[in-house]
Amino acid sequence: MRDVLDELLRRYSAGEKVALGTVVATFSSAPRAPGAAMLVAQDGTVSGSVSGGCVEGAVYELGTQVLQDGTPVLQRYGVSDDDAFAVGLTCGGIIDIYVESISATDFPEFAELAKSIQTEEPVALATIVAHPDPSRIGRRLVVWPDRTAGDLGSARAEAAVADDARGMLGTGRTGTLHYGAEGQRRGEGMSVFVNSFEPPPRMLVFGAIDFATAMARLGSYLGYRVTVCDARPIFATKSRFPDADDVVVNWPHRYLAAEVEAGRIDQRTVIAVLTHDPKFDVPVLEVALRCDAGYIGAMGSRRTHDDRMQRLREAGVTEEELARLSSPIGLDLGARTPEETAVSIAAEIISLRWGGEGRRLTEVSGRIHREP
């Protein structure tokens, strides 16, 4: 939904009804992850994508049908017949897509949900997509860390779903949960899709150099909230880093220590130390290697790396902590320019996140897309 949120909110505010198709489950090499969405408006306009083009035509037809009769539909698509190129996934995957209508009448809580997403307040949307009682399909519960809004038709179901949705929200997971018809933990029959809208992950880039400009641009493109930090005000300017969300003038280690203390660093946080100057990168890496960041990388030559590792050991950083450091930073792509180097760093981040090996796909066999 995030990809089509602005258009959805615009039409919702104008009193229009729209059909929203959402990927709620994937199997094998599905092209898009759960949460990907496609909007079909009453004037025929389409926004977003659920499969990169494979089944958009079929989902459009379903959206048109849902706009007419108001009945939500859960549809599975995969390559299982000769019609695959018309209504299936040519990549060989399988996806479940839930198509529903959204308007101010049938989803009064949407405005508050949209506001939370826009202001980066953690929130999840739980929707019943399958149930023995057809009248319960489409019921929604909006879940915040401290409150809920909506109705699933059962107090027991609402309590169970709210609890599980908060757990998923805390780890940034989106997916389908299964319960008994009234929310029983060990039952079956009710499927609830939980779409988590946690704040975007952070990328902290230390060192206001040309490589940081390219890294900030690529980090923003990948969906990170990018901060560039450097102690030198002549270099750390917004005009030099237009793609960064924040440009901070501060000593890197002081800024990072304050962010850690404030609880704003988590497993989704990426830290890229690009200064390759020991007076900057050793102190900030001391802090970084002892915090919860999911990725910590540092730029430099082999000689710089060896010197930095020795300085960090002398500063009391343990071997276990040093093992978390990606240095020299990035994958071996033969990168030379700042832009190519940024791609190399991003490739390493993606590879570590999803368990990829960083090899050419033509050299490996098996599934292309790994499970999260």
Disulfide bonds with the S-S distance in Angstrom:
none
